[in-house]
Structure formats: C-alpha cells, structure tokens
Amino acid sequence: MGCLGCLEGLGLGGKRPPPLPRGPMTLKYFPFTGRAEPIRLALRIGGIEFQDQRITNIEWATAAKQTTPYGQVPVLVVEQTQIAQTKNILRYLGKLIKHDGRLLYPEDPLVAAKVDEVLDAFDDVWVLLAPTYPESRTRSRGSWRGRNSSGPAARPPPCSASSRGCSRTAATASWCPRRRG
C-alpha cells in the first residue's frame, strides 16, 4: 500500500513547498508597524499579494476585537481561516515562501530550532522597547531613544524609586539600579 504523499512536509528530502493558498490573504493590524511588520516583510519577500487592513481604535473597540482569536492582532486571514500570533504566522509563511531558492523557515528540525530561538529573542527585546511606545509618551520616549540609542536594543530609562514602585521584570533586572543593590 502506497503512502500517496503522507510524508510530504516532514523534511525528508527535496520536497517542494506546499502550494500558495488560493485567493487573497488579509493581514489585520493597527495603523502602525509593530508586530505586523515582520509579516508584511515576509509577504513582500515572497511576492504574495495581500490586503493590509489597518484597524482604527474605534473599529477595534466597537467590533474588531470580538472577531479575532484571543482578542488580539495581528491576524492573517487565509482561505477564510484566521491565523493568529506573530511568530506562528511567520512560521506558516516561512514554510510557503522561498527566497534565493530556499524556504524562509527550514525543514531541518535543528536549524528550525535556531530560527525559533532568534524569533523568541525578539520577545525579550520587545519587553524592553514596548514601554517606550505608548502614544501619550511617544514624544518624550522618542527623544530619549534618539539621545541614548546605541543600536536597536536600546533600553528605556531605568525605573525610578518613586512611590509608584518599580516596573522591572526579569528582562530588566540586569540593568535596573534598584536590582543591583
């Protein structure tokens, strides 16, 4: 009895990537770069046409949030199926899209683990950068970034010893002056 393709996609040789989905893809996110930007870049690298649906605050508050998995964006809609979570979407696209003749996401499990390691490291960077993004503080934090940036992982100002307490996390512990003693 033959397998008839049951082993496809397991990385057992020079298999072709699965065919691209039929119909348009829609990426849903807010009207700024944020967590959707790597997805937009992957789609563009692959030459995949997609609708870039930018959700306004009013749309989000009144209806859009209730229609998304986990009440979060980004969401990529593929063949009427919603795919959620940035890294999950990137892995999905990486299994479909080739660049320079190679899939963006490797079939080899060990190499894929290293790719996942880098993707997960971005979460650590996000923890440091996210506090600098709130709209009410964009101007002051943006100027702080400009004065103090030594690269893409520049840190926000350390917490103060105010009565509000310290918002430090495990990711900030190594540089927070209150944690050093």
Summary of the structure (lengths in Angstrom):
residues: 181
radius of gyration: 20.3
end to end distance: 68.6
largest distance: 72.1
contacts: 401
relative contact order: 0.10
helix: 42%
strand: 12%
